[in-house]
Amino acid sequence: MATNEKMVEAVVARNRTIHDCVIVREADKEKNIALEVADVIKTAGQKVRLPESEVVRLRALGYLLPAKVEEVTLEGARISGGQVSINEAD
C-alpha cells in the first residue's frame, strides 16, 4: 500500500468473506518483543476500510458491493415458525 493512498470504506458482498491481518504490536529487538499479528475476518454486510486500489480490485472480483447501493429496510417483517411474512409499510 502506498503511504499516501486514501482509505475507503466498503461493504462485503453477499456470500463472501474478507480475511485480513492487523499488526497488534510492532517487533522491538531491544526489548526482545516479537511482532504480533491478529487475523480479522469480515463477513457479508460488514464494513471494511481498505486502500482505494484494493477496494477497486475487490469490487471487480465481486467481493465488495458497488459504491452506490441503497440500503433496503423491511418494515413490518415478522418471523414465526420458520416463515416470514412481510406487510406493506403505510
C-alpha positions, -999 to 999 in steps of 0.1 A, spaced: 0 0 0 13 35 -9 16 57 22 -5 85 6 -33 63 -7 -68 72 5 -86 47 28 -121 38 16 -149 22 35 -168 -6 17 -193 -33 25 -186 -71 20 -208 -87 -6 -233 -114 0 -218 -149 4 -183 -135 6 -157 -132 33 -127 -110 35 -96 -122 56 -70 -97 67 -42 -93 92 -37 -64 116 -4 -57 133 -12 -56 171 23 -48 183 55 -40 163 86 -60 168 112 -45 191 147 -61 190 160 -41 220 132 -53 243 131 -88 227 94 -84 217 82 -103 186 58 -89 160 21 -97 170 -4 -101 142 -42 -107 147 -64 -122 120 -95 -102 110 -124 -118 93 -152 -97 78 -184 -114 66 -212 -104 43 -227 -70 52 -198 -58 74 -179 -27 66 -141 -27 59 -116 1 55 -91 -6 28 -68 13 4 -87 27 -26 -68 4 -51 -77 -27 -31 -114 -17 -30 -114 -13 -68 -98 -47 -72 -121 -65 -48 -152 -48 -63 -142 -61 -97 -139 -96 -83 -173 -94 -66 -161 -94 -30 -174 -59 -22 -207 -42 -30 -207 -14 -56 -202 21 -43 -238 32 -49 -261 7 -33 -292 18 -15 -300 0 18 -334 -17 18 -352 -18 51 -381 -41 55 -409 -27 76 -434 -50 93 -414 -82 87 -424 -109 112 -406 -143 116 -425 -171 132 -422 -208 129 -396 -205 102 -418 -185 79 -415 -148 71 -445 -125 63 -439 -90 50 -466 -64 54 -466 -33 32 -455 -1 51 -481 25 54 
